[in-house]
Amino acid sequence: MSRFTEVTGKLYRGEVSINFVDRRKMWYRISAVILLVSIVAVIVRGLDFSIDFKGGATFQFYAPSTSVSQVQDAVNDAGVSGATVQHVTGAKVDFQVLTKDLPTLVQQQVITDLETKAHATNVNVQFVGPSWGSQITGKAIQALIAFLIVIVIYLSIAFEWKMAVAAFVALVHTIVITIGVYALAGFEVSPATVIGFLTILGYALYDTVVVFDKVRENTAGLLGGTRHTYSGAANLALNQTLVRSINTSLIALLPVASILVVSLVALAPGNELSDLSLVLLVGIMGGAYASICIATPVLAQLKEREPQYQALAKRVSLRASGGRSAKRAAAKAGGPAGKGGLATQVVEDDFSDLGVDENLDERDDLIADDDFSDTSAAAVAQPERVVRTGPRQQPRRDGRAPARRPAGKKKRR
């Protein structure tokens, strides 16, 4: 058995545990910093929307012996400012010029200057009006809102509303981070970006649903025992699905990263492959982080506020403290205090692994019947003495039980 398989088995059985849930404050601080950087990047740098969203014109042409600066000068001489000139490699054209929406006369002047000053041939012009770009933007926002609403409704029905809230928080976390990375990288937001964006939201939600399904399984009947708090059971579920989430994310990231590298090296900047692969790369990484470090800790925090789970946490804490007190008392008594009695029974049950046992109720039956909530440590450590009355009976040598004498009579000599 390999080392990785051994660690995987220990995580699933609870023999090894990473305490994600109780470290939620640390995850919240890390997320707060990332979200703050993303928001500042969007405010300061903004998003570079493609021509499909803001409208404009695209000029594509052949000019094998022309440089980018010559094409830029020809466009500027036509009276167009802010144009983007791209040298296309490996395509059917040599150059691509993106401009804002231009009047018809200005468009003709750009074509003329490109042909005379940049030696352009076969100039192809594509126009996207501002109304079309605004429609695309509106449809994208509507699709995102509809997606979030449907997800919240589905999770509320399939699980519960608090799980839906936790999943919603994780999705918003992924959305903000992805938008912030796009603002920092300066990539164009194209229709391919929107497609990839909706794809990674579904992917991130898949990881969250897998974890929540295991949480629901581990917390079934949790209130009937005294071994785990809700946070402990949720953390166990997170560890049991951790390897699966990491493996799934890595397998998805490898081809996406390959596509991104190839599109940046072999193709021109701003191509649709790079737009799609970048949003997939960032979204998969952010979604995996959010499903592990955000969704489940938020869910546990919401559930721990319920009165029944607060009472459960007190019972678990009292049980753990009772077990430790019994151990200390037995150690002070010199070892097997109350041999065969209650103190030995408590010492043999180790409470040090609370929150990491896979079976939540497997060993509750033995101790759940003995309520330590009103028993002191001394009483647990010292079993009750049985006081016998009357003379002590000596066993017969033949092994039979001694005959009882009437009280008050003496033995004949």
Secondary structure, 3 states (H helix, E strand, C coil): CCHHHHHHHHHHHCCCCCCCCCCHHHHHHHHHHHHHHHHHHHHHCCCEECHHHHCEEEEEEECCCCCHHHHHHHHHHCCCCCCEEEECCCCCCCEEEEECCCCHHHHHHHHHHHHHHCCCEEEEEEEECHHHHHHHHHHHHHHHHHHHHHHHHHHHHHCCHHHHHHHHHHHHHHHHHHHHHHHHHCCEECHHHHHHHHHHHHHHHHHHHHHHHHHHHHCCCHHHCCCCCHHHHHHHHHHHCHHHHHHHHHHHHHHHHHHHHHHHHHCCCCCHHHHHHHHHHHHHHHHHHHHHHHHHHHHHHHHCCCHHHHHHHHHHHHHHHHHHHHHHHHHHCCCCCCCCCHHHHHHHCCCCCCCCCCCCCCCHHHHHCCCCCCCCHHHHHCCCCCCCCCCCCCCCCCCCCCCCCCCCCCCCC
